[in-house]
Amino acid sequence: MTVELPSAARADLAGLTRGRIMHGLAGLLTGGTELTFRNLAEAAGVPERTLYRYYPSRDALLAAFWIWLNDRLGMPPPPRSPEELIAGIAAIFGAFAAGEPLIRAMLHDPHGRATRLAHAGARRKRLETALAPVPIDAASRRRLLAAVQALVSAAGWETMRDYAGLTSREAADAAQWAVAALIAAARRPEKSSPRKRAGGPRRQRKKV
């Protein structure tokens, strides 16, 4: 005889199962173990068929993991202005530090890198929204977005930690300073074109 669980109990059980799967996946990534559904089923302590019921493909699994990871790390909400963007860097870098093993795994594990790249467009859209009030031309906006995205990222955090020897707090301060300087520079009106500033073609003086 099959006992039908109430809907609330089924939802709770599904939530617990998904949580076990996400924790199991985190363990595989940080441990450097190959990500297969068989390995994940063993790590999560659930039947392999259960994995496929919740996540029918690896892409679906990794997409869910990305959401779970950001929620677990307590990432701040998307910024709506340059000021919110700069202010939020401390919380972002603090989250990177709190989840350091997972963050490094997401940077260097092939599946982690693929997951980050799959969401790069969404991150860029959030930055575009935050930087929209900065009055600059399209080419300058593209450069600004690229520079800010490099700074306010796990890769930027790791570079400042490992190559500059900064603490996470110091790395956040450096990123805030750099982003603020870039935005301030972008807001200043150009006094001359880049070619002129670089010493473009000069007129030759006529000999007397």
Secondary structure, 3 states (H helix, E strand, C coil): CCCCCCHHHHHHHHHHHHHHHHHHHHHHHHHCCCCCHHHHHHHHCCCHHHHHHHCCCHHHHHHHHHHHHHHHHCCCCCCCCHHHHHHHHHHHHHHHHHCHHHHHHHHHCHHHHHHHHHCHHHHHHHHHHHHCCCCCCHHHHHHHHHHHHHHCCHHHHHHHHHCCCCCHHHHHHHHHHHHHHHHHHHHCCCCCCHHHHCCCCCCCCCCC
